[in-house]
Amino acid sequence: MTGTLVEALEAAKDVDGAVLLPPTSFAAQPGTCVVLRGPNGAGKTTLLRLVAGLTAPTAGTVTLDGVVADERDAATRDAVAALVGPPATYRDLTLRDHLTLVDATWGRDPATCDERVHAALDRWGVTHLDERFPHELSSGQAHLFHLSLTWFRPARLLVLDEPEQRLDDSRRLLLGRLVRERCAEGTTVVMACHDPAVTEAVADAVVDLPDAT
Ligand SMILES: Nc1ncnc2c1ncn2[C@@H]1O[C@H](COP(=O)(O)OP(=O)(O)OP(=O)(O)O)[C@@H](O)[C@H]1O
């Protein structure tokens, strides 16, 4: 079995012993997009954190190409790019600097770094903001920057928590196109989404989480 497999999963329980996620199982094949749906508090973010290996389940398993997902494991970090909550950014680095840093982290050729950084910002329509610092962006611009950072690192699995949030209609269409583009390149995408139009545009499969209340 290749791809991302989520089996008989139950997330970590909270301090009162309450289960944060109903029993859930699904498989996401390479090149496909699975969308998690459900009302506020249903457990979408919790499930995404488990899929990305950011949290360990108390029951069940999450495997990526047969290996248990664990962000402390280099194999998971190589495989996964996750945007679940805002990523760490640095007040003293511009958008361009952030991408240049990621580029260097992944050992890419410095001679061609500028081209890749330009293309990464251009993909999300934020090239004109390349000399801004993160705190000089609107919330939607910051989100587009976070998406460009997420897209920039190599990944076989993209994990995205409500990536449509704060985006205007044209950027939601762009998001749909870019998710489909990544799937066509063979990347697996697992994402939570509240927008039916975006879901319709990107989903190969949908996992519905029931209302937890
Ligand atoms: N850090 C935490 N400590 C305790 N309970 C938490 C924590 N984070 C989330 N929960 C609880 O876990 C359950 C699932 O929350 P989660 O954030 O996964 O839902 P969600 O489906 O992503 O919701 P939303 O659509 O509002 O983002 C909720 O009952 C929530 O209150």
PDBQT file of the ligand as one rigid body, heavy atoms in Angstrom, charges set to zero:
ROOT
HETATM    1  N1  LIG A 301      -5.581  22.082  22.541  1.00  0.00    +0.000 N 
HETATM    2  C1  LIG A 301      -6.776  21.545  22.808  1.00  0.00    +0.000 A 
HETATM    3  N2  LIG A 301      -7.110  21.151  24.043  1.00  0.00    +0.000 NA
HETATM    4  C2  LIG A 301      -8.311  20.599  24.317  1.00  0.00    +0.000 A 
HETATM    5  N3  LIG A 301      -9.261  20.406  23.382  1.00  0.00    +0.000 NA
HETATM    6  C3  LIG A 301      -8.974  20.784  22.130  1.00  0.00    +0.000 A 
HETATM    7  C4  LIG A 301      -7.738  21.365  21.751  1.00  0.00    +0.000 A 
HETATM    8  N4  LIG A 301      -7.766  21.644  20.431  1.00  0.00    +0.000 NA
HETATM    9  C5  LIG A 301      -8.960  21.244  20.004  1.00  0.00    +0.000 A 
HETATM   10  N5  LIG A 301      -9.691  20.725  21.010  1.00  0.00    +0.000 N 
HETATM   11  C6  LIG A 301     -11.046  20.182  20.926  1.00  0.00    +0.000 C 
HETATM   12  O1  LIG A 301     -11.005  19.101  20.000  1.00  0.00    +0.000 OA
HETATM   13  C7  LIG A 301     -12.193  19.075  19.244  1.00  0.00    +0.000 C 
HETATM   14  C8  LIG A 301     -11.836  19.117  17.764  1.00  0.00    +0.000 C 
HETATM   15  O2  LIG A 301     -11.241  20.395  17.468  1.00  0.00    +0.000 OA
HETATM   16  P1  LIG A 301     -10.640  20.705  16.024  1.00  0.00    +0.000 P 
HETATM   17  O3  LIG A 301      -9.889  21.994  16.131  1.00  0.00    +0.000 OA
HETATM   18  O4  LIG A 301      -9.930  19.511  15.529  1.00  0.00    +0.000 OA
HETATM   19  O5  LIG A 301     -11.992  20.902  15.189  1.00  0.00    +0.000 OA
HETATM   20  P2  LIG A 301     -12.193  21.454  13.695  1.00  0.00    +0.000 P 
HETATM   21  O6  LIG A 301     -13.106  20.477  13.022  1.00  0.00    +0.000 OA
HETATM   22  O7  LIG A 301     -10.896  21.721  13.039  1.00  0.00    +0.000 OA
HETATM   23  O8  LIG A 301     -12.975  22.802  13.959  1.00  0.00    +0.000 OA
HETATM   24  P3  LIG A 301     -13.043  24.205  13.133  1.00  0.00    +0.000 P 
HETATM   25  O9  LIG A 301     -13.885  23.953  11.893  1.00  0.00    +0.000 OA
HETATM   26  O10 LIG A 301     -13.718  25.090  14.128  1.00  0.00    +0.000 OA
HETATM   27  O11 LIG A 301     -11.643  24.629  12.827  1.00  0.00    +0.000 OA
HETATM   28  C9  LIG A 301     -13.040  20.248  19.700  1.00  0.00    +0.000 C 
HETATM   29  O12 LIG A 301     -13.973  19.784  20.651  1.00  0.00    +0.000 OA
HETATM   30  C10 LIG A 301     -12.039  21.170  20.369  1.00  0.00    +0.000 C 
HETATM   31  O13 LIG A 301     -12.652  21.935  21.366  1.00  0.00    +0.000 OA
ENDROOT
TORSDOF 0
